[in-house]
Amino acid sequence: MDLVVISTEDLRRIIREETADLRALLDAMNDSGKLKRDEPLLTVRDVAERCSVTSTTVRAWVHAGRLAAMRASRRYLVRATDLEAFLAQQPAPNQLTKEQHLALLLARLHGGRNRAREPR
């Protein structure tokens, strides 16, 4: 096993290189007209928070091709307009009453059994 010691300057150089790659990618996209400069880009975490899902779910949407995203180094970036289009395509969730929601949760909790538990 090798022990690698990174100095502060080496770490700064690595960060500069990584951010330079990201800037170059964004500049190339701006020049090709695919992205407007004032259009906000969202990270996977931002999308997950807006949609009330996990980051894993957002990555699954991207991998399945359901949500358009750009690859920037090791990260995915989603245009706000692409997220809005994705959300507009999703069917509206069924609105459950409080009683229906409670019954559904109890059914899941008890593994689908409808009988009440015996007291111990």
Long-range contacts (C-beta under 8 A, 24 or more apart in sequence): 18-73, 21-73, 22-72, 22-73, 25-70, 25-72, 25-73, 26-72, 29-70, 35-70, 35-79, 39-79, 39-80, 39-81, 40-79, 40-80, 41-70, 41-77, 41-78, 41-79, 41-80, 42-77, 42-78, 42-79, 42-80, 42-83, 43-75, 43-76, 43-77, 43-78, 44-75, 44-76, 44-78, 46-78, 47-78, 47-83, 50-83, 51-87, 61-86
